[in-house]
Amino acid sequence: MSGARTHLFRTGIATVSLSGTLTDKLDAIAAAGFDGIELFDNDLIASPLSPREVAQRCADLGLSIDLFQPVRDIEGVHPDRFPAVLHRVRRKLEVMSELGASVFLACSNALPDAIDDPELSAAQLRAVGELAAEFGATVAFEALAWGRHVDRVGTAWDIVRRADHAAVTLAVDTFHMLARGDDGAALAGVPGDRIGFVQVADAPVLDMNVLEWSRHFRCFPGQGTLDVTGVVAAVLRAGYRGPVSLEIFSDVVREADPYVTARDGMRSLLFLEDGLARRASVGASVTVAPPVPARTDVAFVELAAPTGSRYSELLTGLGFRVAGRHRSKPVVRWRNGGADVVLNEQPAPGPGATALGLVAPSVPDVAERADVLLWPAVDRARGTGEAGLPGVTSPSGLHVFVSAEPGLTDDWHTDFLPAAESGSGGDWLGLDHVDITVAEDELNQEISFFRTLFGLRPENPEEYMQPHGRLRIRALRAEKGGLRVALQVSDTGADEPRRYGITQLAFATHDVVAAVARARADGVEFLRPPENYYVDLDARFALEPGVLTTLREHGLLYDRVGDGEFLHAYTLPLEGGFSVELLERRGGYDGYGSVNAPVRLATQGR
């Protein structure tokens, strides 16, 4: 981060949210700049370090132990077994004393034989609170979303109130609340000093068992679609001033480098603070970063075109013409109507689509926002008088360059001298969307990149079968502006080639039939869907015979939703591992024709 910053809250993360040994986790957490940790009991149990040694290591790293967790199934227990509960709690409190921790997390009872009796649960929590008070500790009671009888924060708060003990407080976990359909309003009437701890996690909205959802799909704020900011805002409005700590679970973080995970976590809290600071009701006194751009549009796509590349031939066949040449570099601008492609002819490891240019005012604000949110800058040489075009590298390695609006300082067009051979320039509308294939362990990070930096809105996940595995798609789009990105995870067999980075450029046209016909005549090869596809198309949509004939003749795919229609075609995979899609939207169609993905993938032989 560029300089010290004032935070809205103390930052924390649970050790269970990172991979590695406890010492690995502590080192990574400290390196990312967190204030404290939630110490997961199993991490301590498996560590060769004694509690006192763990406490000393944390102190040496500048970390506080803000929470010891979890202590399970201590309320709603049959009275005959409650003495064993108190014994277990006492032993854990003794460990906490050695750790120097003063708050422990108690999860609501999830056992099948838990007793549904709020008075009993309150009495047992009161007894636990009295025991905790002997050690100078407090218990934070959390409603697990899959708790047997206590699965909502309102029920947990009712039991905490009934317990009526200063050492018994409420734990707020954004995932458990939001997974059960609650939001910040569910905390109305809860005083801030009765909230003992706050844990935050995001997640994509999925229709599945809540326990499996929690264990495998929790992610950092900004990577999912839950209203984490709304819940934390309610907590701060209530007067809570303790740590805000990350607690996530997923298959990805269990295998990821803990330093990468910790840095992602810190970035997500900065993003959370940024959102909170903009809510007047929170009364925040700091703004973490400049706001997301007012709108984000596509400027250009850059192709690495080293000697031997056939991209010039391809672009010519697609109707592009040379529109300009860079003032100081072997870079050529090609244009077809509103679509711009930049060919970078400098030496490169190989051809491919390597960078995306965006118009996202204001340029200095985007650059500063990227810096604050810890996104790495692209190291790029610029000649005298050339546009700034700050670049940021996404987790998948994509370089994203930011330009000012046409005619302003730092407009990317000014770097190019007009070419005499530019001609009429074609009639395409522009780049409709770009597909980026990422490794599974990069998906959440890539979502976070586009969401936190440019404010793109994630859409619902989609999943399709392909010949040798499955394809998962997560589309994002700008709230204002034309940028659309479709992130893909392609699970293929062990012997199948894996392609990452930009794998598809989708250009919009007024008339896709004419555009495909012209490109075919100029030597561009397109996919030919099988005849079975058109038979099925007729069965599903009962298209006019002439329409069906046109689609078949030109190898077009088709989709319809309501009054909206979508026609699209794909080139054969090109050198560098990507395809070009030509598309036409009619009647307000707003999707991507994803229903046709299985046919496309099978036809491409992927």
N, C-alpha and C positions, 0 to 999 in steps of 0.2 A: 504493500500500500504506500501511497505517496504521502508520508507524513502522519503524525499522530492525529487521531480523530476522536471526537466525543461520541460515545455510544448512548443509546436510549436505555440500555439495560446491560447487565453483566452477561457475557456470552459463555455458553457451555455446550458440551456434547457428551453423550453417553459412550463409555468405552465399548459397549456392545455394538455400536454403530460403525466400528472399524475392524479391519482384519488384523491378524498378527498377534504376537504375545502382548502382555500388558505393558512391558517396557517399550515395545515398538509403538504401541498406541499412544502412550504418554508423550513420547518424543515427537510424534507426528502432530498431536494436538497442540503441544507447546509451540512447535514451529509455525503452525498456522495462526497463532496469535490469540487463542482462546484464553478466557479468564479462569475457567474451572471445568470440572468434569463431574459426570455422574459415574460412580464406580459400580460396575456390574458385579454382583456377588460371584458369579462363575469365573470372571476374570481374576478375581482375587484368589479364589479357591485353587485355580490352576497355576498360580504364580509361585515361584520359589522365594519371592520376597515376603517377608513378614509384614503385617499391617503397618508397623512403625517404619519399616524401610520404604514401603510404598508412600507413606505420608512424607517422609524425608525427600524421596525422589520428586514428588509433586512440588514440594516447597522449593527445591533446587531449580525446578523448571518454571517456577512462577505460577503454578496452578493450585487452585483451591479445590478441595473435595466437597462439592456442594450438596451431593446426594449419594446415599448408599441405597442400591436397589437390586432386585425387588425382594420384599418380604411378602410371601403369598399366603392367601387363605387363612387369615387371622380373625375373621368375623363370620357370623352365620355358621359357626362350628357347634356341634353337639356339646353341651356343657361337660359331659364326661371327658371329652378330649381337649377341653380348653386349657387345663394345666400344662399339657404338652406344648400348646401354642405359646404360653407365657415363658416356658423354659427356652423354647427356640428363640423367641424375641430377645430374652435376656442375653443369651450367648451372642447374638448378633449385635446387641448394644455394646457388649464388652469389646467386640471387634471394632465397632465404630469409635469407641473411646480411644483406641490405639491409633485409629486412622485420623482422628481429629475432626470427624464428620459429625454433624448435629441434626441432620434430617434424613429420615429413611422413607422410602416409598412402599406403601402397602397396597397391593392390588386387591380388588374385590374378589370374593370367593367364586371360583369357576368350577368347583368340584360338583359332581352329580348329586351328592348328598347334602349340599349346602341348604341351610334352613332359611325359609322365607319369613323372617320376623325382624322388622326394622328395630324394634326395641331391644331384641337380643343382640343384633349387630352393634347397636349403639352402646350397649352396656359392655360388650367385649372390647370395642374400640376405646371406651373410656378406661378400662382396665389396662389396655396396652399403653394408653397415653400416660397413665399414672406411673407405669414402669419406665417409660421413656423419660419422663420428667426427672426421675431419680438420677438419670445419666445426663441431664441437661440437654435432652434431645426432643425432637418433635416427630410426629408421624404425619405424612401427607397421604391421604386416602384417595385412591384412584378408581374410578369406575371403568373396568375393562369392558370394551364393546361386546365381548362374549361372556361377561360375568353371568353366573347362574341366575341371580335375582337382582343384582346391582349392575346394570349395564349402561346407565345414563348418568350424566353429571348431576342432574337435578336430584336423582335418587341418592347419590353419594352425598350431596350437600345436605339433604334431609337427615341422613344418618349422622353426619358430622355435627349438625345442630343439636340433634338429640343427645349425642355423646357429651356435649357441653363441657369440654375440657380444653384448656389453653394449649395443650400439647397435641391436640388432634385437629388437623387442618385438612383442607381440600387440595388435592392435586388436580391440575387442569392439563389434559393431554388433547391437543388439537385433533389428532387422528381419531381417538376414541369418541370424541364429541361429534365430529363431522361425519364419521362413518355411520353413526346412529341417527343422522338427520338433524342434529342440534346445530346451533350457531351461537354467535356471541350473546344473543338475547337470552340464552339459557342461563347465563351467569348474572342476570339482573337480580339485584338484592344481595349478592354475595360480597361482603366487605373485602377490600384488598388485603387487610391484615389476617384474614382467615384463609387466604390462599397460600398454601405452604410451598408450592413449587409449580413451575410451568414447563411442560415439554411440548415441543413442536415437531410436526412431521406433516408432509404433504403426501398425496397419492393421486394416481389417475383414477377416474371414476370407473369402477368395474363391477359387474353383476356376478358376485361370487361369495362364498362363505367368508364372513368377516375375519375369522381367525387366519385363514389362508391369505386373504387380502393384506392383513397386517404384517404377517411374517415374510411375505415375498415381494410386496410391491410398495412399501413405504419409501418415500424419497424426500429429498430436501425441499424446503419452500422454493417455489419457482420452477420445480421440475414436474409437479402434478397440477391438478386443477381444483383442489379444495380451497376454501376461503380461510386459509390459515391467518392471514392478516386481520380478518374481521374478529376472530376469536382473541388474538393477542391484543388487539385494540380494546376490546371489552375488558380484558384483564387489567390493562394499564389505566383505563378510565376508572376502574374500581379502586385503584390506589396501590396495586401490587408493584413492588419495587425490587423484587428479587431477581435471580437469574432467569434467563430464557434459554432453555437447553434443547439441543437436537437429540431426538431419539428415533432412529430409523432402522428398519430391517429390510433387507432385500438380498436376493441371490448375488447381485452384482457386488455390493460392498463387502460381502463375505470373502470375495476373492481379490478385490482391488487393492492397489498399493495404498496403505493407510495415509501416506502423505498427500496423495491425490484426493482421497476421500475427505480428509480434514480440511484441505484447501477449498474443496467444493462446499463443505459445510459452512465454513466461514463466509464464503461468497454468498451463500443462501441467507445467512443472517443479515449481511449487509443489504441484500435485496429486501428482506423483510423490514429492516429499519427504514429503508428508503420509502417503502409503501406506507409505513406507520407515520413517518415524519410529514407526509402530505395529507394526513387526516386531521383536520382542525380539531376534531373532538378529542384527540389524544393529547393535545397541548404540547406537542413536541417542540423542542427549542433548537434542534439541529436538522439540517438537511444533508443526507449522506452523499448524494450525487446529483448532478443535473438530471432533469426529467428525461424520460424516453422521448425520442423524436416525435414531433407533432404528426408526422406521417413518414412512411418509408416506402420508396418505390425502387424498382430495378433500374440501374443505369446501364450496366453491360455485364457480359460474361467474358472471362479471359480464358483463352485456350493456349496451352503451351504448344508451340508449333516449331520444334527444332528442325534442322535440315533433314529433308526426307519426308516430312509430314505432308499429307495430302489434304490438309484442311482447306487450303485455298480453293482446290478443285471442288471440295464438298460445298463450301459456302457459295461458290459461283453457281453450282447446280441448284442450290436452294434459293437462288434469287438475290443473294447479297452482292453488293458492289463496294469496292474500296471507297471509303469516305474521307480518310485522312491518314497521315503518317506522323508518328511521334516526333517531337522536336529533337530529341537527343538519344532515343533508344530504337532498336530494330523492332518496333511494335507498330502494327497496322490496324486501323479501325475499319471494320466492315459494317455496312448498314443495309437493312431491308425494312423500309418504312419506320416503324417505331422500335424495331429490334436492333440492338447493337452488339456486335461480337468483336473482341479485341484479340488479334493473333500476336502472341509474344514469340518472336523468332529467335530469342536468345537461346544459347545451349541449355538443354534440360535433360534429365534422365530419360524422358520419353514424352510422347504427346499425351494430351488429356485436358479435360476441363479442370482448371486449378484455382480459379478465383472468381469472386462475385463482386461487382461494383454496385453500390446502393446510393441513392439520393436520400439523405436523412438529416435534415436541418435540426439544430445547427451543428456543423462539423466539429468545432472545438468542444461543444457540450458532449457529443457522442464519444470523442476521444477521452475526455475527462471521465465520463461515466464508465467507460471500459477500464480505465486505470483504477478507479475506485473499487470496481467489482472484480478486480484481479484478473481480467482477461488479458492475455499476452499480446503485445504489439508486434506487428510485422516490421522487421528491420529492412528498410527500403531506401535506396539512394534517390535523391531528387535533384534535378538540374535547376539552375537559376531561373526564377520566374515560373516554375512549374507548380501546378496545383498541389496543395498539401496532401490530399488523399490519405489520411491516416488509415493504416491497416490494422486489423485485429485477427488473430488466429483462433478459429473455433477448436473445440476439443478433437474433432475428427481431422484437423489439419487444414481445413478450408481457409483460404485467405479472403477476408471481406474488407473491401476498401470503401471509404465513405466520402462522397462528393457533395458539394453544395448544389443548390438548384441552378439550372441553366442561366448564364449571364452574370452570376455572382462570383466573388473571389472563391477560389478553390473549386470551381466548376471543372470537372474532368475533361470536358470538350476542349478547353483552352490548351491542353497539352498536345493537341493534334493540329497540324497544318492541313488545310483542305486539299483534297486530291482532285486533280483536273478530271480524272476518269470516273468520278463518283456517279455520274448519270442521274437517273430519276430517283433511285433509292428504294424502289419496291413499295409494297403496300401492306406488309404485316403490321399487326397491332403492337407487338412487343413480346417480351418473355412473360408468359402466363404464370408459370411456376417452375421450380427446379427440384429434382429429386436427388437426395443425398443419402447414399447408403453408408451406414455406420456399423461398427462392431457393437454387439449387444451391450457390452460394458460401457459404451460411450453414449448410448441413447439418451439417458437422463441428462448427461452433461450437455449434449448438443441442444436438447430442449431448453435447458437453462440458459445457454448462450443466447439463443434467439429471443427468448422470453424476457430475460433480465436486461439485455442490452438494447433491444429494439421494441420491446413491448408486444411481441407477436403472441397471439392467442392460440393455445393448443386446442385442437379438435379431438373428437372421440377416436380412440384407437380402432384400427381395422386389421383384419388378419385374413390371409388367403393362402391356399395350398398351391405349391408350384411342383414341377415334376420331381424334384429331389429334396423336398423340404417344405418350408412355409415362408411366407413373406408377411412381415408385420409393418404397418404403415402408421405414422403419426404426423398428421398435417398441422401446420401452423400458418397463421395469416395475420397481417398487420390490421390493427383496429382501423387505421386510416392509411390509405395508400395501396399500392398494387402488389406488394411483396407477398408471395406465397411460397412456402417451403414444405416439401413432403419428405420427412425423415423415414428411412426404411432400414429394417433389420432383416437380412436374408439368411435364413438358416438352410444350408445346403448340406449334402452328404460330404463325407470326409474327402472324397476324390474330386468333388466339384470345385471349380475355381471360385474364389471369393473376390469380389470387386468392391472397393470402398471409394468414398468421395462422391463427386457429382456423377451420377449414372444416367441422368436424363435431363434434357433441356426441352421444355414444353413451350412452343411459340404459338400465340393466338393469331388467327387470321379472320378476315371477313368471309372468306369463301374457301373452306378447306378442300372441297372437291377440285376447284380450279388450281389451288396451290399444289396439291399432290400431283395432279395431272401434269402441270408444268415441270415440277421437279423430276418426275419419272421420265419425261421426255428429254430432260437434260442429264440423264444418267444416274440419278439418285435411286438407290434400291430401297424399297419399303417392304415391310412384312406383308405376307399374304395369309390372312386367317383361313382356317379350313372351311370347307363347305358346310360342315355340321354346325358351325357357328351361325351361319346365316339362316339355316333351317330353324334353329332355336330362336333366333331373333324374330323370325316371322311368327313363331308360336307365341312368343311373349308379348309382342307389340302390335301384331296384325298390321304391319306397315303396308302402305300402298305399294303395289308391285313395282312401279317405276322407281320409288325410293329404294326399295330393297335391291333392285338391279344396279342402281348407282353405287350403293354401298359395296356390293359384291365386286363390281367392276374396278373400283378404285382401292379395294382392300381396306375400307374404313370400318372402324368399330363404332358402336352406337349405344347410347343410353338415354333414357327419358325418365324424368321425375316431374309429375304434374304436367304443366305446360312447357317445361324446360327440356331442351334437347341438347345432346352433346355428341359431336362427331369428331373422331380423332384417328390418326394413323401414325405409325412408327417406322423410322428407318431401321435397317439392319444395324446391329451393334457396330460402332465405328472404332477405328484405332484409338486407343486410349480408354476403351471400356465404357463408352456412354452411347446413348441413342438420342435422336432428335424426335420429338413428338410434335406434330402439327395438329391443331385443334380449332374447333369452332363452337362457340357457346350460343345457344338460341333460347329465347323466352325466359331468360333469367336463371338458367341452369347454373348451379353454384358449386358443384362437386368436381370430381376428378376422373369420373368414369372408372372408378376402382373395381367395379363389378366385372370389368373386362380384363383385370390383371391376370387371372389364371390362363386365359387364352393367349394373351400377349406373351407371358413367360414361357408357355409351352411352345409357341411358335418360334420364339427366340432361341429355344433350346437351352434355357437357363435352368 
